[in-house]
Amino acid sequence: MSIDLVVNALKSIAKPAASLVINQAQHNETVVRTLRQFNFDPVQPPKDVDGVYVYSLIEYGVGKPEAILNLFRENKIKNAFWSAYTANNPLGFCKEVEKFLQGKDLEYDIRLLRIELRSQLEEFGEIFIQVAKKSKSKEFEPFPDWNLDEYPAEFKSLIREKIRSFCGRKFVFETFNQFITKNRSGYFTVMGDAGMGKSTIAAKYIWDNKSPCYFNIRSDGRNRAELFLDSIRKQLIKRYQLQNAEKANLADLLEQVSKKLTAGEHVVIVIDALDEVEQEAGGNLLDLPPSLPERVYFLLTRRPYTINKKRLSAPDVPVEELDLRGSQYVNLSREDIKEYIRFFLNVDQDYKNALRQWIQDRNIYDNDFVEQLATKSENNFMYLRYVLPGITKGDYKDLILKQLPDGLQDIIKIIGGGWGWMKNPRK
């Protein structure tokens, strides 16, 4: 079976992929048709490794961009995948792929399309395992745990959704890195109103640095100290191979982690939405330790609070706050907002064509659209997350630019009671 022929067939159906992503029935029909085109049984996969690889590539590849298909057609990538599969080392596969791409045109193509490579490698591996199980061949046992991320699976979709259109916020990460550089340990908190990008900042840092993390989500009931400790404990035990730590409290866990860190290494634990924590009065929120061992840092996010609701007492540990509402950040935030609008207008495959049509129908210049919408947003990303898709869906087809809603509160009023969850938006 020629993998090149399969990839070429997948490329031929890549252009209408937008509809396939939306319509799962059409997607499945295309997969079955392509499998049959190459003499595969859609119900019973083959039993050999090469056959399962190609079969998996068809199930995975329908609707994927050419750049990622070109990656999986490479023989070195196929061999690296199988080596990682048999060694139960998915992170090793990720590293081999990154090494293979380094300096190649294909790496540029993937970056240009803003493809999240790690998530694509994980998706292919998960499909391969599903196909291998259906093959009923002993050659594929034991089946590995194909998790390319070191953060919990329950937060994976949230993190991916948050970073999909991430733009800007460079000043936040620079300030936090300075905090780490000048302090041996500490708590750093990013504060801001709803829609200012706090959760997205947390997600981006986690994605880039593979940090241990926890997202407090009141609507899911995932906002209590015992749930936080259970999740962080599991992450730290797995990451640092801690022994006899199954019942350890957070302070003891951090002491063990500190002893595991090599020279020049530190650990950052990211916690989002402290303001959503439900906990009886007394002590720090989530029972965060009042003291920290060296080279242990926390990156926290929360909405503004009254002093009695701060609940973070750490008298012997450096504590710093960055308030996104600060006057010194207004211009930086506006530039980030404008970059976000330009991303939707020029890059985002789901929205850019409809947005361009909307502004062309009204004879609006790109820069005027960006500037005026940035002003209307009041530097609030949540506003844009509803207005920009709303434009593409036709919600504002009878309006001109000046008639679009002003600020997040206008959006909440317009969508009304049926969208009550918007009163507590997360961003």
N, C-alpha and C positions, 0 to 999 in steps of 0.2 A: 504494500500500500504506500503510494507516494504522498508524503505529507504536504509537498508543494501543491499537488493537485487539490487537496482538501482546503488548504489555505486560500488558494485562488478562488475556489468555489465560495468560501466564506466571504472573501472580499467582494465578490459580485453581488452579495445581498446585504452589504454593510450600509449602503446609502439609504435604503428605506428603513433603517433600523429604528428610527425614532418612533414609528408606529408600533414596531415589534416590542419595544420596551413597555409601551402603554398597554398593548393588547396581548396578554399572556397566552391566550388561545392561539393567536396567529404565530406567536413565537414558538410554541410547542409544535405546531403544524410544520413550521419551517425546519425545525430540528429533525423531526421524523422524516420529512422529505429528503433532507440532505443525507441522513444516515442511509436511507434506502438507495440514494444515488450512488453511494460507495459500497453497496452490497452488505450493509450492516443490518442486523435484526434489531429493530427499535425496542424489542422486549428483552432480548437476551444478548448482552455484549459478548465479545470474544474473550478468550481466557489468557491470551499472551500479552506481555507488557506493551509491545509496540501497538497492538490492536486496541488495547484499552486507552493508551495515550491518545491515539487519533480519534477514537470514539468520544473520549472526554473533551477533546479539542472542539469537536463539532457541537456538543451540548453547550460548551462554554462560549464558543466563538461567534454564534449567530448574533449579529448586531454590534460586534466589537469593532473598534477602529483598526485600520490597517497596521498601525504601528505596533499594537499589542499582539496582533496575529503574526506579524513578522518576527516578533520575539520568540513565540512558542514554536515556530517552524525550525528554529536553529537546533542543530543536533547537539551542540554543547549544552543548551538549555534543557533539552530532553534528558540527557545523561545526568546533568546536575540535579534535575528533579527526582529521578529515580534513586540516585545516591542518597538524597535527603530523605526520601520516602522510607527507604529501607533502614536508615539510621535514626528514624523518628526525629529529624532535625530540620524542621521547616524554616527556622531562622537562618540555618546554614544555607538553604536554598536561596533565601532572600539576599544574603551576602554574595553568593556566587553570581546571581543575576546582576547585582549592582557592579560587581567587578567586571563582568563580561561587557556591560554597557559603557563603562567608563571611556570617554573620549570618542565614542562612536556616533555617527549621524542618528542612529536609532534612539540613542539617549536624548538627543536634542528634540527629536520628533515627539517622544513621550512627554517631555517637559513642556513643549509648546502646546500640546493638547491638554495639559494639566491633568494627566492621567495619574491617579493615586496608585503607583506601582504595587505597593505592598498589598493593598486590598485586592488587586487583580490576581496576584500570585496566590493569595489565600483562596479566592473564589475558585480558581482553577484546581487547586489542590483538593478542596472540599468536593468538587464535582468528580475528580478522579477517584476519590475514595468511595463515593456513592456508586460509581460505575464498577469499580473493583469488587465491591460487595455483591453487586448484582451478577457479576461474572461467576461467582461461587468457586473461584480458583484459589487453592491454598497458597499459591505463589505470592499473593498480596497480603497474607497474614504475617504478623499482627498488624492491624490497621493503626496508623499513627494518629496522634492528636495534632491536627493540622492548624495550629494557631500561631500566626505570625506576629501577633501582638502580645505584649507583656501585660497589658491592662485587661480588666475583666471583660468577658464577652457581653455582659449586660449593658455595658456602656459603649460598645463598639459602634452600633448604628448611630447613636447620638453624636459621638465624636466625628464620624465620617460626615454626617449631615451638617455639622457645624463648620467643618473646614472646607466643604465643597466649594464655597465661593469666598474663602477668607481673603481679606485685603487689609493691608496697612498694619497699624498698631505697633510699629517698630519701636516707638518711644517707650512703650510699656515694657517690652522685653529688654531693651537696653537698660532701663532703670532697674529692673530686677536683677540683671546680670551684674550691674554695679553694686547692688546690695550684697550679692553673693561674694563678690570680690573683696569687699571691705569688711565683711563680717564672718566670723567663724561658724555661725549658725544663726537661725532667726526665723521670724514670721514676717511675711510680706503680703499685704492685703491690697487687692484692686477693688475699689469701690465705684459704684455708679448707679444711675437710675435704670429702670427697666428699659431694655432695648439698646443699651450703650455698648454691648459687645462683651460682657464679662464672661459668660459661659463659652463664647467662641474663643476668647483669649485663652481660657483654661484648656479648651480642647486642642487648640493649635500647639500650645506648649507641650501637652501630653503627647501629641502625635509626633512632634519633632524630636522629643527627648525620651520617649518611652517611659515616662514617669509613672510611678504608682499614683493612683488617683481615686477620687470618690466624688460622685455628683449627687447632691441632695435634691431629691425631687419629691416635693410634698404630695403632688397628685398621685404618685405611685406608692406612697407610703414608705419611700426609701429615704428617710430623713431622721433616723434615730441613731443614738450613739452606739448601741450594740450592733446594729447593721454595719455601720461604718467600721468599727473595730474588726468585725469578722471579715470584711472584704479586704481591708488593708493588711490584716494579719496573714491571710492567704497569699496576697501579692508579695509581701516581703519574704515569707518563708520560701516561696517558689523562686524568687529572684536571687536571694542570697543564701539558699540552702541552709536555713536556720534549723538548728536541732532543738528538740524538746521545747518548742515555742507554741504549741497548739492552743495553750490556754494563757499565754503571756499577755500582759496589758501593753498599752502602746509605749509607755516609757521604757519598759524592759525590751520590747522589740527594737526600739530605736538604738538602745545601747548595744544590742547584738549586731545590728546593721552597721553601726559606726566602727565596730572592731573588724568588720569584714571589708571595709573600704580600703582600696589600695591607694598608694601615694598619688596625690593629685585628683582623686575621685571624690565626689560628693553625691548626696541623694536629695532630690526635691520631691516632696509629696504634694500633689495638687488637690485641693478641695474646693468644689464649686458650691455657691449659694448657701453660705453659712446662715443667712437670714431665714432660710426655709427649715432649719433644724427645729425639731420639737423635742424639748428636754426640760425636765424639772429644773426649777431655779437652784442656783448654787453651783459653783465650779465653772470651769471653762466649757464652752460649747464643744460637744463631741469628746469631752474629757481630754482636750489637747494638753499636753504636759506643760507645766509652768517653766520648766527648764529643758534644754535640748543638748545632746552631745555634739561634739564638734563635727562640722561638715554635714549637718542635717538641717534642711530648710523646708519651710512650708510656703507654698504659693496659694493664697486664699482669695476667694471672691465673695462679695456680698453687696447688698443694697445699703444705702445710707442708714444709719441707726442713731438712736438716742444713746447717751453714754451708758445708761443702765442696761441696754441690750447688747453692748459690745461683747461682754463675757469672754474676753481673752486677756487674762492676767499672766504676764510672763516678766516679772521685774528684773530677772537676771539675763534675759535674752533680748537681743536687738529686735525691735518691732518697727516696721515702716509701713505707711499707707500711701497709695497713689489714688487720688480721687479724680476720676475721669471728668468730673464736672468743673475741675479747676480752671481758672482763667488762662493759666499758662498752657493748657492743652486744647483750647478751643480751636485754634487754627490748625493744629495737627489733626484733630478729630475731623475737621471739615475736609481736609485733604484726603483722609482715609475714606470718608463718605463719598467723595467724588471718584476716588479710585474704584470703590465698590459699584457705583453706578456705571462707570465705564466698562467694568467687567461684564455686567449684565448686557450692556449695549453692544459690545464688540466680541466677547468670548463665549459667554454661556450659550451652549447649543440649544437649550430648551426655550430660551426667551429672546435671543438677540434679533431674530428675523421679525417677530411680531412687534418688538419695540421699535425697530427701525421703520417698519411700515407705519406705525402710529405717529412718529415724529415727522416722517415724510408727508403723510396726509395733511399735516398741519403746518408744513413749511417751516419747521423748527431746525435751527442749526444744532449740531451735536453739543457744542460748548454751552449754548444757551440752555439746552435741556439739562445738562449736567449741573450747571450753576443754579438754575432756578429750583430744580428738584432737591438739590443739596440744601438750599435755604428752607424749603418747605419741610424737609425732614427734621430740621432742628438738631442735626447731628445725631439722629437716632436710626440705628440699623434696622430695628424692628419695623419702623415705618416703611422703610424701603422693601423689606421682605414681604410686605403685603401690597404695597402700591405697584411695584414693578411687575410681579406676576398678575396683579389685577388688571393692569393695562393690557397685557398679552391675552387675557381671557375675555376682554371686551367689556370689563366693568366700567370703564371710563370712555367708551367710544363716542359719547355725545358731549364730552368735555374738552376744553382747550387746556393748555398747560397751567394757566393761572387759576383755573377752576378746580384743580386737584386739591385734595384735603390738605389742611395745614397741621402738621404735627401728629404724633401718635394718638393723642386724645381725640382728634377729629376722626381718625380711623375707627377707634373704638365706638364712637357715637354712631357712625355710619353703619357698621355691621351689626350693632344692636345686641339685644338680649340673646339671640340665637347663637352668639359667639361669646358666651360668658367667660370661657376660658381665656379670652384675650385680655381680661382684666388683670391677669397675672402672667404676662408674657415672659418667656425666658430668652435671654440673648446675652 
